[in-house]
Amino acid sequence: MTNSTATHAGETGVKALTLGALGVVFGDIGTSPLYTIKTAMDWSGGHVGAETALGMLSLIVWTLIIVTSVKYVAVIMRADNDGEGGILALMSLLGMKHGRHPAIIAIGMLGAALLFGDGAITPAISVLSALEGLKAPLPALAPYVVPLSIVVLIGLFALQPQGTERISRLFGPVMALWFVSIAILGARGVIAHPSVLAAVDPRVGLHYLFTHGFEGFLLLGAVFLCATGAEALYADMGHFGRRPIRLAWYGLVLPSLVLVYAGQTALLVEGSVTENPFFDLCPAPLQLPLVALATVATVIASQAIVTGAFSMARQAIQLGLSPRLAITQTSAQSYGQIYVGFVNWTLMALTLVLTLAFRSSENLAAAFGIAVSLTMLLTTALMFIAMRSIWRWSLPLALLVGGLFLVVDVAFVAANLIKFFEGGWIPLVVAAILFFLMSCWSEGFEAMRKALERDTFPLADFVAKFHGKPRVDGVAVYLTSRTDVVPVALLHNLKHNKVLHQHIVLLHVATANTPRVDRARRVETQSLDDHFYAMELNYGFMEQPNIPCALMLDTISSPLTFNMMNTSFFVGRLTVTPLGRSRWRRLRIHIFQFMHRNALPATEFFQIPPGRVVELGGQVEV
């Protein structure tokens, strides 16, 4: 292949990824013009003067620049974990340097919990805001906005088990049409009132903020809605890479957003806004097509959030922060397209409850900003650690950059907390519950592992004790968390069945702090004395373990030949009993006990053939 041909092929690939990024990465932030300025109007009492409108536009523009363009696109996206982004990936990346540091793990868990709360609100507020556009061209449909939203949302979640491989190909072109359309609408307003471009000067926003007291501070909470999708830029980096996302953001998304916000502001300055300045930008004959396009765009944005929740659930499971859940691969080509039933139906229930409880995008806006602003604050904290320990920035430089982002994040968090009692508490309660459950699981699983280790002894002593004893034919594989001690299941099998197999494999499935592990490093085998083998299967936190497939790899460096018809897998089915400690401790262990009992069995999660599994019951006190 010539250099020119390779270059052309590379450019074609980047263009395709850039178009794909439009459909997945920017759905949330791209549909925020539907409700951001409308919410600011509502929070200002329904009337916005020229000074307030220009101040608001200036704050929106510089929020997009500082938070999205600089913080996420330019800085944080540099902190990729082998190409993957997101707060859990960042937590895992820092784990390479700091091990299982409790503070870093806690920040990652809390950020993931907050994003899940955001994932329940985003579909509700997005779809509601789009269908509310029907009120102007078809006032008779106004009472049916909520029922129609319910139908759209149920359809969204009901389609998830089918996967999105086919329809996802349309996401990019549809969102490209969306951004071009809103850019044209915004340009019409700016051409009519070019004076709004004065708001590009940051002093306009700062002057408004510092001269309008509590009113300006309250408006800051509404302004933040323009950046609520910024975290998705980082979380979805692994699907497309930095360059396509940056090209799409700087080349189309940012200019389109600035234009449409400026166009809406022009209507506010003119005083010709009826209910929603976004739809007022559109000529009356085209409002129904715009509502249809907006609905499709919000469904795409919601799809990206739901898919992100599935990926986050898989990461949490692999990193030991969540019990095992059933995960279905919905695409043979795209590894990122998965389905997690428990997450899907839980999100649907929360989304429908929020839609029915709040009944409008205006009411939901109060609940929307808190979770995202807190997640951004936590990301800034982890980013500061990355600046020092990974990028090796000097302390003054890290404090300067991190401090700037910290001031902005704290301001947005404080502004959003004002709406705490008007719905802002909802995502915080959801996040608190999830954080509590993840901490119970993490603590309980670690306590169970230590308790099991207390009930066993070194493997070398066991091998020496049973050296030369009679064996039965076959290979026995014992799943264990450590390969240097005797698995409890092996002790139980010997105690009750009085047999040892000819070949005994102690198998440990390890999750690396990287998204994926090279196939050549998948299996590591150590041959011990007397036909005992210590084997470790390595997977990344974005990979789904498959033990039979790994054991049959041609690259396996083991004298064993695995024949599934001659191999038995032994696993322990443990009953957890809490020890008599404090009530708080016992409560946490009881919750862990419930999750452990209802978790997906290890054999199913690791895709082991059911006919080759032997389960041995046991009891462990933690």
C-alpha positions in Angstrom: 0.0 0.0 0.0 1.4 3.4 -1.0 1.8 6.2 1.5 -1.0 8.2 -0.2 -3.4 5.3 -0.2 -2.7 4.6 3.5 -3.2 8.3 4.3 -6.4 8.4 2.4 -7.6 5.2 4.2 -6.7 6.8 7.5 -8.5 10.0 6.8 -11.6 8.0 5.7 -11.5 6.1 9.0 -11.2 9.3 11.0 -14.2 10.8 9.1 -16.3 7.7 9.8 -15.4 7.8 13.5 -16.1 11.5 13.7 -19.6 10.9 12.2 -20.1 8.0 14.6 -19.0 10.2 17.5 -21.7 12.7 16.6 -24.4 10.0 17.1 -23.1 8.6 20.4 -20.9 11.1 22.3 -22.8 14.3 21.7 -26.4 13.3 22.1 -26.8 14.6 25.7 -25.0 17.9 25.3 -26.4 18.4 21.8 -30.0 18.3 23.0 -29.4 20.6 25.9 -30.6 23.7 23.9 -34.1 22.3 24.1 -34.3 23.1 27.8 -31.4 25.2 29.1 -32.6 28.7 28.2 -36.2 27.7 28.8 -35.2 26.6 32.3 -33.3 29.9 32.9 -36.5 31.8 31.9 -38.7 29.7 34.2 -36.3 30.2 37.1 -36.2 33.9 36.5 -40.0 34.2 36.8 -40.8 33.9 33.1 -39.4 37.3 32.1 -35.8 37.9 31.0 -34.6 41.4 30.2 -31.9 42.2 27.7 -29.2 42.5 30.3 -30.0 39.2 31.9 -30.3 37.5 28.5 -26.8 38.7 27.4 -25.3 37.8 30.8 -26.8 34.3 30.5 -25.5 33.8 27.0 -22.0 34.9 28.0 -22.1 32.4 31.0 -23.3 29.6 28.6 -20.6 30.3 26.0 -17.8 30.4 28.6 -19.1 27.3 30.4 -18.9 25.4 27.1 -15.4 26.7 26.6 -14.0 26.2 30.1 -15.8 23.1 31.2 -16.2 21.2 27.9 -13.6 22.5 25.5 -10.7 23.0 27.9 -11.3 20.8 30.9 -12.7 17.7 29.2 -11.7 17.8 25.5 -8.3 19.4 25.9 -7.1 18.2 29.4 -9.0 15.3 30.9 -9.2 13.3 27.7 -5.4 13.0 27.9 -5.9 10.7 31.0 -7.0 7.7 29.0 -6.6 4.2 30.4 -5.3 2.3 27.4 -7.7 4.3 25.2 -10.7 4.1 27.6 -12.2 7.0 29.5 -14.8 7.6 32.2 -14.5 8.0 36.0 -14.1 4.3 36.7 -11.5 3.9 34.0 -9.6 6.9 35.5 -10.0 5.4 39.0 -8.5 2.1 37.6 -5.7 4.1 35.9 -4.7 5.7 39.2 -5.0 2.3 40.8 -1.9 1.3 38.8 0.1 3.9 40.8 -1.6 3.8 44.2 -3.0 0.3 44.4 -6.5 -0.1 46.0 -6.3 3.3 47.7 -9.6 3.7 49.7 -10.0 7.4 48.8 -9.5 6.8 45.1 -11.9 3.9 45.1 -14.5 5.8 47.0 -14.3 8.7 44.6 -14.7 6.4 41.6 -17.7 4.5 43.2 -19.5 7.8 44.1 -18.9 9.2 40.6 -20.3 6.1 39.0 -23.3 6.1 41.3 -24.0 9.8 40.5 -23.8 9.0 36.7 -26.3 6.3 37.2 -28.7 8.8 38.8 -28.1 11.1 35.9 -28.8 8.2 33.5 -32.3 8.0 34.9 -33.0 11.7 34.5 -31.5 12.3 31.0 -34.1 10.3 29.0 -37.0 11.8 30.9 -36.0 15.4 30.6 -34.8 15.0 27.0 -37.9 13.3 25.6 -40.3 15.6 27.6 -38.5 18.8 26.3 -38.7 17.5 22.7 -42.4 16.6 22.8 -43.3 19.8 24.6 -42.6 21.5 21.3 -46.0 20.1 20.2 -47.8 22.7 22.3 -47.2 25.6 19.9 -48.2 24.1 16.5 -50.8 21.6 18.0 -52.1 23.1 21.3 -54.7 20.3 21.5 -52.0 17.8 22.1 -50.6 19.6 25.2 -52.4 17.2 27.7 -50.9 14.2 25.9 -47.2 15.3 26.2 -46.6 13.1 29.3 -48.4 10.0 27.9 -46.6 10.3 24.6 -43.3 10.7 26.5 -44.1 7.5 28.5 -44.8 5.6 25.2 -41.5 6.8 23.7 -39.5 5.9 26.8 -41.1 2.4 27.2 -40.2 1.8 23.6 -36.6 2.9 24.1 -36.1 0.5 27.0 -38.1 -2.4 25.5 -35.8 -2.4 22.4 -32.6 -2.7 24.4 -32.5 -6.5 24.5 -32.4 -6.5 20.7 -29.3 -4.4 20.6 -28.6 -1.3 18.6 -26.3 -2.6 15.9 -28.6 -1.8 13.0 -30.2 1.5 14.1 -26.9 2.8 15.5 -25.6 3.3 11.9 -28.2 6.1 11.6 -27.2 7.8 14.8 -24.3 9.8 13.3 -26.2 11.1 10.2 -29.3 12.0 12.2 -27.3 13.9 14.8 -25.3 15.6 12.0 -28.6 16.8 10.6 -29.6 17.9 14.1 -26.5 20.1 14.6 -26.7 21.6 11.1 -30.4 22.4 11.7 -29.9 24.1 15.1 -27.0 26.0 13.7 -29.1 27.4 10.9 -31.9 28.2 13.3 -29.5 30.0 15.6 -27.9 31.9 12.7 -31.3 33.3 11.7 -31.7 34.8 15.1 -28.1 36.1 15.2 -28.5 37.8 11.8 -31.6 39.5 13.0 -29.9 40.7 16.2 -26.1 40.6 15.8 -25.8 42.7 19.0 -26.0 39.4 21.0 -22.5 38.6 19.8 -21.2 41.0 22.4 -21.9 38.3 24.9 -18.8 36.4 23.7 -16.9 38.8 25.9 -16.5 37.0 29.3 -16.8 40.3 31.1 -20.5 40.5 30.2 -21.2 37.3 32.1 -19.0 38.1 35.1 -20.5 41.6 35.4 -24.0 40.1 35.4 -23.0 37.4 37.9 -21.4 39.8 40.4 -24.0 42.6 40.2 -27.2 40.6 40.4 -26.6 38.8 43.7 -28.8 35.8 44.4 -30.6 36.1 41.1 -27.3 35.7 39.2 -26.2 32.8 41.4 -29.6 31.1 40.9 -29.3 31.5 37.1 -25.9 29.8 37.2 -27.7 26.5 38.1 -29.7 26.8 34.9 -26.7 27.8 32.8 -24.9 24.6 33.9 -27.5 22.5 32.0 -25.7 23.4 28.8 -22.7 21.3 29.9 -24.4 18.3 31.4 -23.3 16.0 28.6 -19.6 16.9 29.0 -18.8 13.8 31.1 -20.0 11.6 28.2 -17.2 13.0 26.0 -14.7 11.4 28.4 -16.7 8.2 29.1 -17.2 7.4 25.4 -13.6 8.1 24.4 -12.8 4.3 24.1 -15.4 3.9 21.3 -14.0 6.5 19.0 -10.6 7.9 20.3 -9.6 11.4 21.1 -9.1 12.8 17.6 -12.5 12.1 16.1 -14.2 13.5 19.3 -12.1 16.6 19.2 -12.8 17.1 15.5 -16.5 16.7 15.9 -16.6 19.0 18.9 -14.5 21.9 17.6 -15.7 21.5 13.9 -19.4 21.2 14.3 -20.9 20.7 17.8 -19.4 23.7 19.6 -20.2 26.2 16.8 -23.7 24.8 16.4 -24.4 25.1 20.2 -23.0 28.7 20.4 -25.2 29.7 17.4 -28.4 28.2 18.7 -27.9 29.6 22.2 -27.2 33.0 20.6 -30.3 32.8 18.4 -32.5 32.0 21.4 -30.9 35.0 23.3 -31.7 37.2 20.3 -35.4 36.3 20.7 -35.2 37.1 24.4 -33.7 40.5 23.6 -36.4 41.1 21.0 -39.1 40.0 23.5 -40.8 37.7 21.0 -40.6 34.5 23.1 -43.8 32.6 23.7 -43.0 29.5 25.8 -39.8 27.8 24.6 -37.3 30.0 22.7 -35.8 27.0 21.0 -39.0 26.2 19.0 -39.7 29.9 18.6 -36.6 30.1 16.4 -38.3 27.8 13.9 -40.7 29.1 11.3 -44.3 27.9 12.0 -44.6 25.5 9.0 -41.4 23.7 10.0 -42.1 23.3 13.7 -43.7 19.8 13.5 -40.7 18.4 11.5 -38.4 20.1 14.1 -40.3 18.4 16.9 -40.0 15.0 15.1 -36.2 15.6 14.6 -35.8 16.7 18.2 -37.6 13.6 19.5 -35.4 11.3 17.4 -32.3 13.3 18.7 -33.4 12.9 22.3 -34.0 9.2 21.9 -30.5 8.9 20.5 -29.2 10.9 23.4 -31.1 8.6 25.8 -29.8 5.5 24.0 -26.2 6.7 24.6 -26.9 7.2 28.3 -28.5 3.7 28.6 -25.6 2.1 26.7 -23.1 3.9 28.9 -24.9 2.6 32.0 -24.5 -0.9 30.7 -20.7 -0.4 30.1 -20.4 1.2 33.6 -22.1 -1.9 35.1 -19.6 -4.2 33.4 -16.7 -2.2 34.6 -18.0 -2.1 38.2 -18.4 -6.0 38.1 -14.9 -6.6 36.8 -13.4 -4.1 39.3 -15.1 -5.9 42.2 -17.5 -3.0 43.0 -20.7 -4.9 42.1 -22.1 -8.4 42.3 -22.1 -10.4 39.0 -25.0 -9.6 36.7 -26.2 -11.3 33.5 -24.5 -9.6 30.5 -25.5 -10.3 26.9 -23.4 -9.4 23.9 -25.8 -7.9 21.3 -23.3 -7.4 18.5 -20.8 -9.8 17.0 -18.7 -6.9 15.6 -18.9 -4.3 18.3 -17.7 -5.4 21.7 -19.1 -2.3 23.4 -22.7 -3.2 22.5 -24.0 -5.2 25.4 -27.2 -5.6 27.3 -27.6 -5.8 31.1 -31.2 -6.7 31.9 -31.2 -5.6 35.6 -29.7 -2.2 34.8 -32.1 -1.7 31.9 -35.3 -2.4 33.8 -34.1 -0.5 36.9 -33.3 2.6 34.7 -36.7 2.3 33.0 -38.6 2.2 36.3 -36.7 5.2 37.7 -37.2 7.1 34.4 -40.9 6.5 34.2 -41.4 7.4 37.9 -39.5 10.7 37.3 -41.5 11.4 34.2 -44.9 10.8 35.9 -43.8 12.7 39.1 -42.4 15.8 37.5 -44.5 15.9 34.3 -42.4 18.7 32.6 -38.8 19.4 31.6 -38.9 22.6 33.7 -39.6 20.6 36.9 -37.1 18.0 36.1 -34.3 20.5 35.5 -34.0 21.1 39.2 -33.1 17.5 39.7 -30.8 17.3 36.7 -27.8 19.4 37.4 -26.7 18.3 40.9 -25.6 14.7 40.0 -23.6 15.8 37.0 -22.0 18.8 38.7 -20.9 16.6 41.6 -19.5 14.0 39.2 -17.5 16.7 37.4 -16.1 17.8 40.8 -15.0 14.3 41.6 -13.4 14.0 38.2 -11.5 17.1 38.9 -10.2 15.6 42.1 -9.0 12.5 40.3 -7.6 14.6 37.5 -5.4 16.5 40.0 -4.0 13.2 41.2 -3.3 12.2 37.6 -1.5 15.6 37.0 0.9 14.9 39.7 1.4 11.1 39.6 1.0 10.3 35.9 1.7 13.4 33.9 4.3 14.6 36.4 3.2 18.2 36.4 4.8 20.5 38.9 2.8 21.4 42.0 2.2 25.0 41.0 1.0 24.1 37.5 -1.3 21.4 38.8 -2.7 23.7 41.5 -3.2 26.5 38.9 -5.1 24.3 36.3 -6.9 22.1 38.9 -7.7 25.1 41.0 -9.4 26.9 38.1 -11.6 23.9 37.3 -12.3 23.4 41.0 -13.6 26.9 41.4 -15.9 26.5 38.4 -17.1 23.1 39.6 -17.7 24.2 43.2 -19.7 27.3 41.9 -21.9 25.0 39.8 -22.4 22.5 42.6 -23.4 25.3 45.0 -25.8 26.8 42.4 -27.5 23.5 41.8 -27.8 22.7 45.5 -30.2 25.6 45.8 -32.8 23.4 44.1 -32.2 20.5 46.5 -35.7 20.5 47.9 -37.3 21.0 44.5 -36.2 17.7 43.2 -32.4 17.9 43.4 -32.4 15.4 46.3 -33.6 12.6 44.0 -30.4 11.8 42.1 -28.4 12.3 45.3 -30.6 9.7 47.1 -30.2 7.3 44.1 -26.5 7.8 44.2 -26.2 7.4 47.9 -28.1 4.1 47.8 -25.9 2.8 45.0 -22.7 4.0 46.7 -23.8 2.3 49.9 -24.6 -1.0 48.0 -21.2 -0.9 46.2 -19.3 -0.2 49.4 -21.2 -3.1 51.1 -20.3 -5.4 48.3 -16.6 -4.4 48.1 -16.2 -4.6 51.9 -18.1 -7.8 52.3 -16.3 -9.6 49.4 -12.9 -8.6 50.8 -14.0 -9.8 54.3 -15.2 -13.1 52.8 -12.0 -13.6 50.9 -9.9 -13.1 54.1 -12.2 -15.4 56.1 -11.8 -18.2 53.5 -8.0 -17.8 53.6 -8.2 -18.3 57.4 -9.8 -21.7 56.8 -7.1 -23.1 54.5 -3.3 -23.6 54.5 -0.4 -23.3 52.0 -0.6 -25.3 48.8 3.0 -26.5 49.1 2.1 -28.3 52.4 -1.0 -29.9 50.9 1.0 -31.2 47.8 3.7 -32.7 50.0 1.1 -34.4 52.2 -0.7 -36.1 49.4 2.2 -36.8 47.2 2.0 -40.3 45.6 -1.6 -40.9 46.8 -4.0 -42.6 44.5 -5.7 -40.4 41.9 -8.8 -40.7 39.6 -8.6 -39.9 35.9 -9.5 -36.4 34.6 -8.7 -32.8 35.2 -10.2 -30.9 38.2 -10.3 -27.1 37.9 -10.9 -25.2 41.2 -11.9 -21.6 40.9 -10.0 -19.6 43.6 -8.9 -16.1 44.5 -5.4 -17.3 45.3 -3.2 -20.0 43.8 -0.8 -20.3 46.7 -3.2 -21.7 49.2 -5.6 -24.7 49.0 -9.1 -23.8 47.8 -11.9 -24.5 50.3 -13.8 -26.4 47.6 -10.8 -28.8 47.2 -10.7 -29.4 50.9 -14.5 -30.1 50.9 -14.2 -32.4 47.9 -11.5 -34.4 49.5 -13.3 -34.5 52.9 -16.7 -35.7 51.5 -15.8 -37.6 48.3 -12.3 -38.8 49.3 -10.9 -38.3 45.8 -8.1 -36.4 44.1 -8.1 -36.0 40.3 -5.0 -36.9 38.2 -4.5 -33.3 37.3 -5.5 -30.5 39.6 -5.7 -26.9 38.4 -6.0 -23.9 40.7 -7.6 -21.2 38.5 -7.7 -17.6 39.4 -9.5 -15.0 37.1 -7.8 -11.7 37.5 -9.0 -8.2 36.3 -6.2 -5.9 35.2 -6.3 -2.1 35.6 -6.5 -1.8 31.8 -9.6 -2.1 29.6 -8.3 -5.2 27.7 -5.5 -7.7 27.9 -3.6 -9.1 24.9 -4.5 -12.7 24.0 -0.8 -13.7 24.4 -1.0 -12.6 28.1 -4.5 -14.1 28.7 -3.3 -17.4 30.3 -0.3 -17.7 32.7 0.4 -21.3 33.9 2.8 -22.5 36.5 3.5 -26.2 36.8 3.8 -27.3 40.4 4.8 -30.6 41.9 2.8 -33.8 41.5 0.5 -32.7 38.6 -0.7 -29.6 40.4 -1.0 -26.4 38.3 -1.5 -22.8 39.2 -3.2 -20.9 36.4 -4.2 -17.3 36.1 -6.6 -15.9 33.4 -6.1 -12.2 32.9 -8.9 -10.0 31.6 -9.4 -6.2 31.3 -12.2 -4.4 33.1 -14.0 -4.0 29.7 -13.9 -7.7 28.8 -16.3 -10.5 29.5 -14.5 -13.6 30.9 -15.0 -16.9 29.1 -13.0 -19.6 30.9 -13.6 -22.5 28.4 -12.5 -20.3 25.5 -9.4 -19.2 27.4 -8.4 -22.7 28.3 -8.6 -23.8 24.7 -6.3 -21.0 23.5 -3.5 -22.3 21.3 -1.1 -19.9 23.1 -1.6 -21.6 26.4 1.8 -22.6 27.8 0.8 -25.7 29.8 1.5 -29.4 29.5 -2.2 -29.9 30.0 -4.6 -30.5 27.1 -8.1 -29.4 28.1 -10.9 -31.6 26.9 -14.2 -30.3 28.3 -15.6 -33.8 28.4 -12.8 -34.9 30.7 -12.7 -31.7 32.8 -14.7 -30.9 35.9 -15.0 -27.4 37.4 -15.4 -27.2 41.2 -16.9 -24.1 42.7 -18.0 -23.2 46.2 -21.6 -22.2 46.9 -21.0 -20.3 50.1 -23.5 -19.1 52.7 -22.4 -16.0 54.5 -23.1 -15.6 58.2 -22.4 -12.3 60.0 -20.4 -12.3 63.2 -21.7 -10.7 66.3 -20.3 -7.1 65.9 -21.9 -3.7 65.8 -25.4 -3.3 64.4 -24.0 -1.2 61.5 -21.5 -3.8 60.6 -24.1 -6.6 60.8 -26.5 -4.5 58.6 -23.8 -4.1 55.9 -22.9 -7.8 56.0 -26.6 -8.8 55.8 -26.9 -6.6 52.7 -23.8 -8.2 51.2 -25.3 -11.6 52.1 -28.4 -10.8 50.1 -26.5 -9.5 47.1 -24.1 -12.5 47.2 -27.0 -14.9 47.4 -28.7 -13.3 44.4 -25.6 -12.6 42.3 -25.3 -14.5 39.0 -23.5 -17.8 39.7 -19.8 -17.8 38.9 -20.2 -20.7 36.5 -22.7 -18.8 34.4 -20.8 -15.5 34.5 -17.6 -17.3 33.4 -19.6 -19.2 30.8 -18.6 -22.6 32.1 -20.7 -25.5 30.6 -23.3 -26.4 33.3 -22.8 -30.2 32.8 -19.1 -29.9 33.8 -19.7 -28.0 37.1 -19.6 -29.5 40.6 -20.9 -27.1 43.3 -19.8 -27.7 46.9 -21.7 -25.9 49.7 -20.0 -24.2 52.6 -20.5 -21.6 55.3 -18.2 -18.7 56.0 -18.5 -16.2 58.9 -17.6 -12.6 58.2 
